[in-house]
Structure formats: structure tokens, C-alpha cells
Amino acid sequence: MLLIYPAIIHDDKDGLWAEFPDLVGCSTQGDNQQEILANAAEAMECYVLGILEAGEKLPQATSPKNIILEEENTYISLIQANIDLAKNTKSVKKTLTIPAWLNQKALDENINFSNVLQKALIKELKIG
């Protein structure tokens, strides 16, 4: 099932972040255009899968022409995700050890550890 929802992308002094008007509480951030769009698709997938697993009905997607942008440096982007692919991908929890100084530096920079590990594994395995 291919889903498309509009996201409002904010470009401010803290960087890029996105929110979904139809998916209350679903938001993400990124350092650049490519990352914010990829992170938005992943956030939308997780949010939608949660709704479906709870047996709830998905909200109707608002037409982008009906979204009023109230802040400067914001724009609308349509985000799509294939939920059939996402729901067949089971996540597993991994425990790992890194130096305390590296952990603190990453936390200070709001690094998404899971995302970094996934990208590194894809690169190392040459599957991306």
C-alpha cells in the first residue's frame, strides 16, 4: 500500500525539520534536503505502522493546496512510503558499546544512533 501525506518542512536556524499536519505528533529532522526527505518517509512509515497495528483507521491526507503556511522559510513536500515493504521489515534491538566521549558528542549533536548504524551497515555490506 503506497501512502502519500504532505509534510511541512521548516528551514530555520536550527536546521531542517518536518511535521505532518495529518499525523499529529509525527515529526523528524535532517541536516540537508535529502536527509530530511528520507527521515520524513521513515517517520511516516513508523507512525502509520503504529496506527495499523493498533487496528485504527488512517487519517485522510490533506490536499497540499488546502494547507496554509503561517511561517517564513516553510514549504510543503509530499512524502510517500510503501507500507507493505515497511511492515515486512522487522526491526531488532542491538546493544553496543562506544566510548563515553563519543556518545556524549553524538548526543550533543542530536545524532540518531539507529540511523547512523543502519547507514554504516548498508555501506559496509555494499547493499545500498
Secondary structure, 3 states (H helix, E strand, C coil): CEEEEEEEEEEECCEEEEECCCCCCCEEEECCHHHHHHHHHHHHHHHHHHHHHCCCCCCCCCCHHHCCCCCCCEEEEEEEEEHHHHHCCCCCCCCCCCCHHHHHHHHHCCCCHHHHHHHHHHHHHCCC
